[in-house]
Amino acid sequence: MNNIFKFRAHHLSTWGARSAFSLIDHGITSGSTFLLSAWLARSLSPESYGAFAVAFAGFLFVSGFHNVIFIEPMTVVGPSSYSERIHDYMGTQLRGNLIIVGVALAIALAAGAILSLSEARGPLVNTMAATGVSAPFILIFWLTRRMCYVVQNPFIAAQASALYLALLFLGALGLERLGELGPGAAFLLMGGAGTVASVFIFRRLGLPLSVLAADSSPSLRQVFNENWTYGRWITLTTILSWVSLQAQTFLAAGILGLSAAGVLRAMQLPSLAMTQIVIATTLVLLPSISAELGRGNLDRLRQKAVLASLALAGLGIVFAVGLFLLAGPLEHLLFGGRYASTAWLIPVLGLAPVFTGFSSGLSLALRTLRKSEFELLAYAVSSIAAIGLAVVLMPRLGLLGAVVSIVGSTAVLAAAVFGCFLKWGRGDAVKLEELQIEEAI
C-alpha cells in the first residue's frame, strides 16, 4: 500500500511540475508579445504602430494555419504513433515546416514588393517586408517549443521562452537607444530572438542534425497527409476565429487609416492579455473535463464545463470593472499619456474577455464530446457579426465602431456557443460507448 501511495505521489508531483512549467512557458511567451507591443505603442507614432498592428494581425492569420497543420498534429500524433522514433518524426516535421514557411516567406516578400511599387508608400511597406523575412523564424521557434511538450519536458520550453524574452528586451533597448526601433525592426528582432531560442531547444533536446536528412523516416508525404487529415477541418474554425478578433485591425487601417489601427491595437492590449489568461486556464481545465468522459460521467462533465464558463466570465467581469476604475492610470503606465484621449476605450474592450471566458468552458465540452461542428457554427455566426458591425459602424462611429465590432462578436460567439451547448443537452442521449471508442482511437 505504501508503494502505491509513493507511486501516486511521485506521478502527481511530476505532472504538477510539468503543468507549472507549462503555465510559466505560456505566461512568458504571451508576456513577451504584450511587453514588446506596449513598448512600441509607447515609443512609436500611431501611424508606425498601426503598421505594426496590421502586420502582426496578418502574421497571426498565417500562424493560425501553421498551428493547426503542424503544431497541433505533431502534439497529438507524435507521442501516439511515433514514440519509438520521436526524434526522426520531429526532424521530418521540422523539414516540412521549413518548406512551408519558405513558401510563406516568398509570398510575403512578393506582397511587400507589390506595395513598394504602388502609391501606398509608408511604414507599412517596410514592415510587411520585415514580417515576411521574420515570420519563418518565429514560427520555427513556436514549433520547437511544442517539441518540448511532445517529449514531456516543458521545462526546456520555459527556459527557451525566458531566453527569448531576455533577447527581446535587450534588443529593443539597444535599438531604442540607437534610434532604430521601428515596426520592421521589431519583427526582425522577434525573428532573431526566435532563431537563437530554437537553436537552444534543438541542442537541449539532443536532436542530431541527421534528423533533417531528406531520406529519414517517416517521409514528408506521410507526415503531411497525417497533419492534413488532423487539421483540415480545424482550419475553418481558425479562419473564423481570426475574423472575429483581428479583421477589425485591417478594416480600421483601410477605412480610418493606419493611425487608427495603431490606436485600436494599443487600447486592445489589456484585454488581449486577459484573453491569454483565459486560454491558459482552459489548458489546465481540459484534462479535468476530459477525465469525466473517461469515467463515463457526462453529467459531471457538463457541470464542470458550466462552472468553468461561469468562473471565467466572473473573472472577466472583475477584470473589466478594474479597467473601468483604473483606465486612466493604466494608460499612463503603459503608454505615458500618448493615448489619453482614447483611454476610455480600454474598459469597453475589457468586456470582450467576459464573453470569451464564458464561451471557453462550453467550447471545451463540445470538443470533448466530439461536437466541434457546433463550435464551428458558433464561430461562423460570430465572424459574420464582426464583419457586419465593423462595415456598418466604423464609417459612422470611427474607432468606437471597431470596438463595438470586437465586443459584439465575442458576445455573439458566447450566445451561439451557449445555444449549441443547450441544443446538445436537450437532444438525444449521447452514445457514451461511441465517444469512448473515438477517445481510444
SULWOGI-V354051 format. One record per pair of residues at least 12 apart in sequence whose C-alpha atoms are under 6 Angstrom apart, sorted by sequence separation. I is the first residue (numbers start at 1). J is the second residue. D is the distance in whole Angstrom. If there is no record, write none. Layout:
BEGIN
i->I j->J d->D
i->I j->J d->D
END
This chain:
BEGIN
i->145 j->157 d->5
i->249 j->261 d->5
i->289 j->301 d->6
i->390 j->402 d->5
i->112 j->125 d->6
i->390 j->405 d->5
i->112 j->128 d->6
i->389 j->405 d->5
i->112 j->129 d->5
i->386 j->405 d->5
i->109 j->129 d->5
i->109 j->132 d->6
i->324 j->347 d->5
i->386 j->409 d->5
i->108 j->132 d->5
i->323 j->347 d->5
i->385 j->409 d->6
i->167 j->193 d->6
i->105 j->132 d->5
i->320 j->347 d->6
i->382 j->409 d->5
i->164 j->193 d->5
i->320 j->350 d->5
i->382 j->412 d->5
i->320 j->351 d->6
i->382 j->413 d->5
i->164 j->197 d->6
i->101 j->136 d->5
i->378 j->413 d->6
i->160 j->197 d->5
i->316 j->353 d->6
i->317 j->354 d->6
i->316 j->354 d->4
i->378 j->416 d->5
i->378 j->417 d->6
i->313 j->354 d->5
i->313 j->357 d->5
i->312 j->357 d->5
i->313 j->358 d->5
i->374 j->420 d->6
i->310 j->358 d->6
i->309 j->358 d->4
i->309 j->361 d->4
i->134 j->187 d->6
i->138 j->191 d->5
i->141 j->194 d->5
i->308 j->361 d->5
i->130 j->184 d->5
i->134 j->188 d->5
i->137 j->191 d->5
i->352 j->407 d->5
i->355 j->410 d->6
i->359 j->414 d->5
i->127 j->183 d->6
i->131 j->187 d->6
i->138 j->194 d->5
i->305 j->361 d->5
i->355 j->411 d->5
i->127 j->184 d->4
i->134 j->191 d->4
i->141 j->198 d->5
i->305 j->362 d->5
i->137 j->195 d->6
i->352 j->410 d->6
i->355 j->414 d->6
i->305 j->365 d->6
i->71 j->143 d->6
i->51 j->124 d->5
i->55 j->128 d->6
i->48 j->123 d->6
i->75 j->150 d->6
i->275 j->353 d->5
i->267 j->346 d->5
i->271 j->350 d->5
i->91 j->211 d->5
i->91 j->212 d->5
i->88 j->211 d->5
i->52 j->183 d->5
i->22 j->154 d->6
i->29 j->161 d->6
i->21 j->154 d->6
i->25 j->158 d->4
i->32 j->165 d->5
i->21 j->155 d->6
i->237 j->376 d->5
i->240 j->379 d->6
i->244 j->383 d->5
i->240 j->380 d->6
i->243 j->383 d->6
i->244 j->386 d->5
i->240 j->383 d->6
i->73 j->227 d->5
i->248 j->402 d->6
i->69 j->227 d->5
i->245 j->406 d->6
i->69 j->231 d->5
i->68 j->231 d->5
i->244 j->409 d->6
i->57 j->246 d->6
i->54 j->250 d->6
i->50 j->258 d->5
i->50 j->259 d->5
i->47 j->258 d->5
i->50 j->261 d->5
i->47 j->259 d->4
i->50 j->262 d->3
i->46 j->259 d->5
i->49 j->262 d->5
i->46 j->262 d->5
i->42 j->335 d->4
END
